[in-house]
Amino acid sequence: MANNKSSKKRIEIAERNRLRNRSYKSAVRTLMKRCLTACSAYGQSPDGDAREAVQKSMSAAFSKIDKAVKVGVLHRNTGANQKSRLSVAVRRVLEPAGAPAAAAVAASPEPLA
């Protein structure tokens, strides 16, 4: 038990931060799961509505991850890793298998002779 005023205050602040961190982490996990679920649903039946759901869920997850990093709940590398995981999953579902390689070749500049 805390013996002086400052240690009591630190206990209160730590509890407040713990609850805030828990809610942010829970929201990030939920939005990531929603995005991955939307990706698998789009993979099952690709149509315009499912594609829109994938993009909206990814945007919401990115926003919440960025806010968690800004507040200090997540380390910036952890946030970047989670965003990378989501974007890879979304890219894998939205783009056909042969398109990225063909697009990369088409986008590369001509070599100078």
N, C-alpha and C positions, 0 to 999 in steps of 0.2 A: 504494500500500500504506500502511496505517496505521502511524504512527510511535510513537504513545504508547498507553497503556492505555485511555484514555477513547475515543479514536477507534476502537480495535479493538472496544470494547464497543458503540459506536454502529453499527458495521457489522453485528455479530451481531444486534442488536435490529432493525435495518432489514430484515435477511434474514428474521427470524422474523415480523415484521409483514407483509412481502411475501407470505410463504407463507400466513399466516392470511387476508389480504385476498383472495388468489387463490382460496382454497377457499370463502370466503363468496360471492364474486361468481359463481363457477361454480355453486354450489348455488342461488343466486337465479335465475340464468338458466335452469337446468334445471327448477326448480319453475314458473317462469313459462311455459316451453314446455309443460310437462305440463298446466298449467291451460288454456292456449290450445288444446292438442290435445284435451283433454276437452270443451271448449266446442264444437269442430268436430264431435266424435263425437256429442255430444248433439244438435247441429243436424241431423246425418244421421239419427239414430234416437232420438227423444226417448222415454225411459222412466225409471222410477224409479231404476234402478241408475246410469244415465248422469248423471242429475241429482245423485245422491249423490256420484258421482265428481267432478263439477264443483265442488260445494261443498267437498268435502274437499281437493281440489287448491288451490282458492283460499285456504282457511284455512291450509294448509301454506305456501303462497307468502307470504301476509301475515305469518305468524309469522317466517319466515326474513328477510324484508325488514326487519321491525321489529328483529330481533336484529342485523342488519348495521348498521342506523342507530345502534342503541344502542352497539355496540362501536366505531363510528366508521369502518367500512369504506365506508359510503355516506353521502352528505350527506342531511339530512332531506328536503330538497325533491326530491332524486332518488328517495328511497324513496316519498314521497307521489305522485310522478308515476307510478312503476311500479304502485303500488297502484291509482291511479285508472285507469290503462290496463286493468288486469285486471278491475276492477269494472265498467267500461263494457262490456268484452267479455262478461262473465258476464251482466250485466243484459240486453244485447242478445239473448243466446241464450235466457235463461230466461223473459223476459217477452214476451208477444205484442206485435205492433207497435202495436195500438190501445189496449192496457191502460194504459200510463203516463199518457197524456193524460187518459183517462177517470178514472183514479184521482186525478190531480192536481185535476181539476175537482170531484170528489166530496169531496176532503179540504179544499178551500178553504172558509173560513168565509163565512157569508152576509153580504152587505153590510148595514150598519146604515142604516135608512131615516130 
